[in-house]
Structures are given as C-alpha cells and as structure tokens.
Amino acid sequence: MTRSKEHSHRPPDRRRERTREALLSAGRSLFASRDVDSVSVDEIVAAAEVAKGSFYNHFADKDVFAREIAAAVRRQVEQAVLKANEGIEDAAEHIARALCVFVRFALEYPDSARVLWKLNSGATMVDAPINRGLSDVVQQGIRAERFRHVELEDGVLLVMGIIVIVLRHVLEERLVTPRRAVAASMAAGLLRALGITTVQASRLAEAAAADLLSGI
C-alpha cells in the first residue's frame, strides 16, 4: 500500500476535531457580544480551554478564524431556509418564509444570530457568492412580475436590510410585542415594499409565521 493510500485511510483525529470545535464555539460566543478587534487570541483559547498553540494549528490568524465562523453560521441558517422552502415556487412566499426562519434561528441560537449580523456586515454586494441564493429568488420574483418597481440590487438590499433589523429587534430584552407578531408584520411590510399587494402580503406573511413560528 502506498503512502498516499495509507494517508487516505487514516481515521479522523477526534481530538483535533474537538479542539477545533471548541475554538469555534468560544469564538462564536465572544464575537456575539464584542467586535473582532476587541477579542484577543488569548481570550479565545482561554474560553475554549485549549493551549494557545492549538489556535495557530487550525487558523492562520484571527481574521481567518472570524470569517470561518461567519461563513459557518450563514450556511447553518441558509440550510434552514432551504429546508423550509422545499417545494415553494412563489418568490414572495419564499421571502416571507425566509424571514420567519431567520427569526426562529435568532430565538433558538441568539449568539449565532448576533454573529450573523456582526461578521457578515460587509457582504452586501449582489454578486457576492454568499448572496447567490437570495439574488436568484429576487430575480425570479422580478421576472415573474411578482416583485414590481424594484431592480435586482434594490430588492436584495431591501431583503437583507429588513432581515438584519428584524434579527436585532427580536433579540431586544425590552421587546413586549410577541416575536411571531413582529415577524408577520415585518414580512408583510417587506413584501409590500417589493410590490406585493397588501392583501396578498398579509396572507403570505401570516401563513409563514403560523407555520414556522408556532408557539413563539
């Protein structure tokens, strides 16, 4: 057996994987409440309870580490959106349900939600790979004439902006309005801004909230 084949059949290093996950979990918690620049590598390894050298065995520097956390969180919530929208062909319904998924994600994983808006703040370009799915849905809505009076860039930025504001709002401790009501109201407002009629926007938003945020 060649060395390459021996390497390909080598069992995964569970200890190394646990160390990496401990670092990522610690970083996610720290970055949820503080800016990346204000968190030191020493604090990260202390929170993860690993040796400092372990950090650099896995990540080139803190910026690479932060980008990996941001990408992982974004993938997590995007997978939830995709699952919630399986079989949904109407772009307007898709957007309403996506907003509700983000709200549920924020309530179930508040640290990850805070990381989502803090570490993805620069990813606003329509052609950014991270926005490909959203761009496709908005473009679909425009082509089907579901979304009116908006260009692709306007629509993408509108959806992104509303979702970020809603994420931050539902995590406010002083909020007394039920989170489900906030999601339904904001989803309806977002759809109206995209050109959906008031009646349709309310119907789609209420249905999305009832399906995805029951009990919240």
NORCOR-V828437 format. One record per residue. N is the residue number from 1. PHI is phi in radians with two decimals (999 if undefined). BURIAL is # if it has 24 or more other C-alpha atoms within 12 Angstrom, else .. Layout:
BEGIN
n-><N N>
phi-><PHI PHI>
burial-><BURIAL BURIAL>
END
This chain:
BEGIN
n-><1 2 3 4 5 6 7 8 9 10 11 12 13 14 15 16 17 18 19 20 21 22 23 24 25 26 27 28 29 30 31 32 33 34 35 36 37 38 39 40 41 42 43 44 45 46 47 48 49 50 51 52 53 54 55 56 57 58 59 60 61 62 63 64 65 66 67 68 69 70 71 72 73 74 75 76 77 78 79 80 81 82 83 84 85 86 87 88 89 90 91 92 93 94 95 96 97 98 99 100 101 102 103 104 105 106 107 108 109 110 111 112 113 114 115 116 117 118 119 120 121 122 123 124 125 126 127 128 129 130 131 132 133 134 135 136 137 138 139 140 141 142 143 144 145 146 147 148 149 150 151 152 153 154 155 156 157 158 159 160 161 162 163 164 165 166 167 168 169 170 171 172 173 174 175 176 177 178 179 180 181 182 183 184 185 186 187 188 189 190 191 192 193 194 195 196 197 198 199 200 201 202 203 204 205 206 207 208 209 210 211 212 213 214 215 216>
phi-><999 -1.30 -1.06 -1.11 -1.22 -1.06 -1.15 -1.20 -1.76 -1.19 -1.13 -1.11 -1.44 -1.11 -1.13 -1.12 -1.11 -1.13 -1.13 -1.09 -1.17 -1.10 -1.13 -1.12 -1.12 -1.11 -1.10 -1.05 -1.18 -1.21 -1.27 -1.17 -2.00 -2.40 -1.20 -0.98 -1.12 -1.60 -1.87 -1.63 -1.09 -1.04 -1.17 -1.11 -1.22 -1.16 -1.16 -1.42 1.05 -2.29 -1.22 -1.06 -1.08 -1.09 -1.02 -1.39 -1.28 -1.96 -2.37 -1.15 -2.83 -1.19 -1.14 -1.08 -1.03 -1.13 -1.13 -1.17 -1.10 -1.05 -1.15 -1.14 -1.14 -1.07 -1.10 -1.06 -1.29 -1.16 -1.12 -1.15 -1.13 -1.05 -1.12 -1.18 -1.88 -1.05 1.45 -1.52 -1.80 -1.34 -1.07 -1.15 -1.11 -1.02 -1.12 -1.06 -1.21 -1.07 -1.05 -1.15 -1.11 -1.09 -1.12 -1.07 -1.05 -1.10 -1.30 -1.49 -2.31 -1.03 -1.10 -1.13 -1.13 -1.13 -1.09 -1.00 -1.45 -1.36 -1.70 -1.88 -1.11 -1.58 -1.56 -1.86 -1.30 -1.03 -1.55 -1.15 -0.91 -1.17 -1.81 -1.04 -1.10 -1.12 -1.05 -1.10 -1.17 -1.12 -1.09 -1.05 -1.12 -1.19 -1.14 -1.44 1.09 -1.40 -1.73 -2.15 1.16 -2.34 -1.56 -0.99 -1.10 -1.04 -1.11 -1.10 -1.14 -1.08 -1.10 -1.05 -1.11 -1.11 -1.11 -1.09 -1.09 -1.13 -0.97 -1.16 -1.19 -1.24 -1.66 -1.20 -1.15 -1.47 -1.15 -1.84 -1.17 -0.95 -1.02 -1.10 -1.17 -1.07 -1.07 -1.11 -1.14 -1.25 -1.11 -1.12 -1.11 -1.10 -1.13 -1.09 -1.13 -1.48 1.89 -1.38 -1.10 -1.02 -1.12 -1.14 -1.07 -1.13 -1.10 -1.14 -1.17 -1.12 -1.15 -1.11 -1.12 -1.14 -1.34 -1.81 -2.21 -1.08 1.48 -1.87>
burial-><. . . . . . . . . . . . . . . . . . # # # # # # # # # # # # # # . . . # . . # # # . # # # . # # # # . . . # # . . # . . . # . . # # # # # # # # # # . . # # . # # . . # # . . . . # # # # # # # # # # # # # # # # # # . . # # # # # # # # # # # . . # # . # . . . # # . # # # # # # # # # # . . . # # # . # . # # . # # # # # # . # # # # # # # # # # . . . . . . . # # # # # # # # # # # # # # # # # # . . . . # # # # # # # # # # # # # . . .>
END
